[in-house]
Amino acid sequence: MLKLPSSTCILALCFHAATLSSSEGFLYNGKLWLSQRLPTHNAKLDLTVGSHRKFLLSSMSMQSDSTAHSSESWLAKPGMAVMRSKSRLIAEAEHAATLVTQEMRDTYNRDGVIVVRQAISQEWVEHLRGACVTAQKEAGPFAEVLHQQTDTGTYFTDLELARRLPDFSAFSLYGPCAAIAASLMSSQAVRFLYDQLFIKQQGVSVPTFWHQDQGYWKISGDQVCSVFVPLNAVAPEEGLEFVVGSHAWDLHNPQRFADGTPYTGTGLQPMPDVDAAVAAGEMELLRFKLEAGDALVFSGR
């Protein structure tokens, strides 16, 4: 369970992955979206360290039917500049997987969140910073501007950028997030679900409410994680907050990011009053100091 404070300065991309062979889709603002099925023909990929090229090129096949297509057919073309660097980028991804230690896996299993320091190269960071400008100019159908008119800062978010924009497609295909997720979850098969961009500046009064990501998704299982990549330095009091061990909880009813109103008809129990429980010493929070290029990885629950 996590939230983002109202006054913060974050430019970040979030990469969502899961170790499952099928998915019905996920809910966003009350609508079932991306209701697609992962093909069974590549449900058992060999994704051990040393074979991440196969992973990065083959595990992205989220399609609307069971017809076999190119694994990249649902994503934007990554562009020739990235394709020329493909071998080097794959080697960087394999190295990032080795940064995940057994101690990190143990911590993730206990707390639900870990940080892999400097797992994303500065070249990728700079590339993505430029891509964020394009993302705001070419906002997609699910983009939202969440700040109030009286706020002095911007709060912009968008989903599924890799489907439309070559720079985000390149990062999804050849960046290290997939390898990190596979290594952390000790998995030989993971699936890329979608990516999401957050641009939230100081001077924004809109908080992000306590939530579990997986409550928004029609996805079962506990081998689901998100890789949060900050593109600027983030102080602990400005970054994401996590309830320690909450990944072991049952799912709770999600709330809309725009106004905090709960979804209806989910059958999930209401969200507990986390702030009151923390104040009473009943729950413990984790916050992290992050630098551009760190990878903050947390459970979907």
N, C-alpha and C positions, 0 to 999 in steps of 0.2 A: 504494500500500500504506500502511495507516494503523493506528494503535492509540490507545487512550485510557489514560492512566496510572491506576493503582489508586486513588490518593488525589487526589481532585479535587472540584470543586464546579461542576457544569454542569447547567443547565436549558436544554434545547435541543430544537428541532424540526428534523427533516431531511426535505427535499423532494427526491424522486428523479425525474429526468426523462431522457428518451432521444429521439434523433432516429431513430425507426424506425417502420415501418408494421405490424409484427406482433410479438407476444410470446407465448411459451409459458407464462410465469410465472416464479416464483423459488422457491428452496429456503429453508426456514427450519426449523432443527432437524430436518433430515432428511426433511421432508415437502414435496412439490410443492404449492404453494399459489398461489391466484389464477391458475389455469391458464385464461387468457382470451385472446380475440383482439380486436385493435383493428380496427374496421370500415374497409374500404377507401374508403368514400365520403368520408371527410374526411382521407385520408392525405396530401393535398397542399395544406395550408392556407397562405394568405398571412399570414405572421407577421412581416413587417417592422415596424419601429418606425412607429407611427401606426395599426396595425391589431391591436394586442394585445387589444382587446376581443373580436375574433373568435377570437383564440388562447385567451384565458382561458375563454371560454364554449363553445368548440367542440372543444378538443383533449383534453378529459377523458373521451372516450367509450371506456372500456375495458369491453367487454361480453362475456358468455359465449357469444354467438352473433352472427351477422352481421345480425340484424334491426336496422333503424334505429330508435333510440330517442332521447329527449331526451339531449343531451350531459351533463346533470347527473343522469341517472336513477340512476346507480350511487353517487352521493354523497348524504350527508344534506342536507336543505334548509338553506341558510345562514342563514335567519331574516330577519325584516322589518327589523331595525335595520341590518343590512349592506346589504340590498337598497336601502334609502333612500339609502345613501352610495355606490352602485355607480359612478356616473359619476366621483366624486372618487377612488375607489380605483383605477379603471382609469387615470386620469390619473397617479396616483402610480406605478403599475406601469410606465407608459410612460416616466416620468422615471427610474425605477430602471434601465431598459434603457440609457439614455444614460450612466449612470455607468460602464459597462463600456467601457474604452478599448482601442485597438488594442494598446497596450503590455501591458495585462492579458491580452489574447488570446494575445499572443506568449509571455508568462510562463506562462500556463496550458498552452500547447502544449509548452513546454520542461520545466516542473517538474511539471505535473499538478495544481496547486492555486494559487488566488489568493484574496484577500480584497477584497470590495467594501464599502468603509466606509460605515456608516450608510445602507444601502440599504433597511432596514426601518424604518418610522416608529415612533416611541415609542408612538403610539396602538395600533399592531398589537402591539408588545411587551407593553404592559399588558393588552391583550385576551387574548393568548395565555397570559400568566402566570395569569390567572384560569381560562382553559380547562384548564390543566394540573391544577388542583385537581379539576375535574370529571372529567378523564381518569383520575385515580387512584381516584376514587369509583366511576366507571362503567367499570372496566377491561374490555377486550375479550377475546375468546377466545385471543388470542396474547400477551397481557400476561405479563410475567415480572418477578418480584422476584429479583434476582440477588445481593444482598448476603448475607453469612453471618450466622447468628444472633448471633455474637459481635461483629459490626461495630457501630460506633456511628452509622453513616450509612446512608442509603437508596440503593439502586440499583434503579430502576424503569424498565422500557421497555415500549412497546406499539407495535403496527403498525396501519396502515390506520384511523387515527382519523377521517379525512375521510369514511369510509363511514358512520360512526355518529353523530358528534358535530357539531352545526351550526357551532360556532366554528372547528373545524379544516377543515371543508368550505368555509367562507367564506374562510379564508386560502388554501386551495388554489385556489379559483376566482378570487378577487379580490386576493390578495396579490401582491407583486412577484416571487416566486421564479421563476415560469414565464417572465416577461419577461427576467429576468437570465440564465436558462439559455439561452434562445433567442439572446439577444444575444452571450453569451460563445462559443457554439458556431457563431456566424454561420449560423444555421439558419433556414429558412423553415417548418420543421415540427418540433415536439417533442411528446412524449407524457408526461403525468404517470403515473408508475408507482405510487407509494404514498408515504405519509408515515410517519414514525417519531418517537416521543418518547423522549428520554433525560433522566432525572432521576437524577443521580449526585452524591452528597454526599461531603464529606471524611469520613474514617473508614471508608471501604469498602476492604476488602482484596482484592477481586476485580479483577484486571486485565482489560483488553480485549486480546485477542491480536492480533498482526500479521495482517492480512487484506486482501483485495481485495473490495470490495463485490460486484463483478460475478461473482465466483466462486460467490455464493449464488443467482444469478439465471440462468434459462435465456434469456439475451439475448445476441445476437451483435452485433459492431460496437464501434467505439471512441468513438462520439458519445453517450456516456452520462455524466451527471454528477449529483452530489448538491449541494444547497444546504443548508448547515448554519447554522441561525439560533440563536445563543446569546441567551438571555433574561436573562442576568446577565453581569457582567464575568468574563473568564477570563484568568488569567495564563498566559504561555507554557509554564511547567512543568506546568500543570494541564490543558492543552488537548490536542487531537488532535495527533499526531505523524505526519509523512509522510516516506516515503523519496523523495528527489528523483529524478524521472525514472522512477519505478517503473510509471507508467501505460503505459510502452512495453514492459513485460515481458509474457511469456505469463501466462495465468491459472494460479494455484496452488490446491491443494486447500483448501477452506474448513474452518474449525474452529467448533465450537459455542461460543457466547459463554458459556454457563454453566460449562463445565469445560475448554474447550480441546481436547477430543477431536476428531480429524479425521473428516470425513464419509467414507463408504465408497462405492465404485462410481462415483465421478465421472470417473475416467480422467484426472484432473489431477495434475500433479507435486506433490510435497510442498512445503510452505512452507519457504523457506530460513531459516537462523538469522540473522535481521536484526540482532539485538543484537550478535552476535559480529562480523558484518561491519562494523557501525558502530564498534565498539571497535577494529577493525583498520584503520580509516580507508578501508575499501573502499566504504562507502555514506555518504551525507550525509543528515541529517534536517532538516526544516523544522518550526518551531513558531511560533505566532502569538499575540500579545496581542490579545484580542478584547474588544469592548464590546457591550453589549446593542444589537441592531439592526444589527450587522455581518452580512454574508453571506459565509461561508466556502464557496467552491465548489471541488469537487475531482472528479477523474475517477473513474468507477466501477471503473476498473482499478487 
